[in-house]
Amino acid sequence: MENLSEIWEQHTAHEFSTRDTEATLATMVEDAYVNHVPVLTGGRGKDALRAFYSTDFIPSMPPDTTLTPISRTVGQDQLVDEMIFSFTHMVAMPWMLPGVEPTGRRVEIPLVAIVAFRDGKLAHEHIYWDQASVLKQIGLITDPALPVWGIETAEKVRQGAS
C-alpha cells in the first residue's frame, strides 16, 4: 500500500511551498477533481485543474499562509486532515473569496480535507471550512446578533488538540 500521508504531503508542498502547478498535478490521477465545498471552486480533470491551480489558487495564496495540523486519519484509500488555515487577506483569493477585494484582515479557520487516492495518486479532494467565519473575520458579516464566530473557532479547535 502506498503511503498516503507522504503523497498528500508532496501535493500540499507543491501547492503552498514550491507553488508549482505541474508538480502539483503530477501527484494526481488524470480525472482527479477538487471541490472547495463552501464556494464551489476547484475543477475536474487535469486541464481544468491546471487552469484552476495556475490562475485561481497558487498565485493567489497570501505569502503568510500557514497550515497548522490538528489531526489526520488515514484509511486504506482515503485520508482526512484537520488543520488550522491562517492567512492575511492581502491578495484577491478567487478560490476562497470569489469577487471579494483584499481587506488586509487576518483570518484563522479550521479546515478539513477529505482526500481519496487511486493508483498511488490523489483522485479527489473535498475541502470544507466555515465560510461565515471567514466573512466575519474579513469584516463582511458584522451583525453581532448572528450566531457566527470568527477566530474563536480556530482557537477552540487548537485548545482541543493540545
Long-range contacts (C-beta under 8 A, 24 or more apart in sequence): 1-76, 2-117, 2-120, 4-74, 4-77, 4-78, 4-79, 4-115, 4-117, 5-72, 5-74, 5-79, 7-117, 7-120, 7-121, 7-122, 8-79, 8-81, 8-115, 8-122, 11-122, 12-67, 15-53, 15-57, 15-58, 15-61, 16-61, 16-65, 16-67, 19-58, 19-59, 19-61, 20-58, 21-50, 21-53, 21-54, 21-58, 22-50, 24-53, 24-58, 25-49, 25-50, 25-53, 27-121, 27-122, 28-121, 28-122, 28-123, 29-118, 29-119, 29-121, 29-122, 29-123, 31-123, 32-121, 32-122, 32-123, 32-124, 33-124, 33-125, 34-124, 34-125, 34-127, 35-124, 35-125, 35-126, 35-127, 36-95, 36-96, 36-127, 37-126, 37-127, 37-128, 38-128, 38-129, 38-130, 38-131, 39-95, 39-96, 39-97, 39-98, 39-131, 41-94, 41-95, 41-96, 41-98, 42-95, 42-125, 42-127, 52-95, 55-94, 56-94, 56-95, 57-95, 60-91, 60-92, 60-93, 60-94, 60-95, 61-87, 61-91, 61-93, 62-87, 62-88, 62-89, 62-90, 62-91, 62-93, 63-90, 64-88, 64-90, 67-111, 68-158, 70-110, 70-157, 70-158, 70-161, 71-161, 77-116, 77-117, 77-118, 78-114, 78-115, 78-116, 78-117, 79-113, 79-114, 79-115, 79-117, 80-112, 80-113, 80-114, 80-115, 81-112, 81-113, 81-115, 82-110, 82-111, 82-112, 82-157, 83-110, 83-111, 83-112, 83-113, 84-108, 84-109, 84-110, 84-111, 84-154, 84-157, 84-158, 85-109, 85-110, 85-111, 85-129, 86-154, 89-138, 96-134, 97-134, 97-138, 100-138, 100-140, 103-138, 103-139, 105-137, 105-138, 105-139, 106-137, 106-151, 107-134, 107-137, 107-138, 107-151, 108-137, 108-151, 108-154, 108-155, 109-133, 109-134, 109-137, 109-153, 109-154, 110-153, 110-154, 110-157
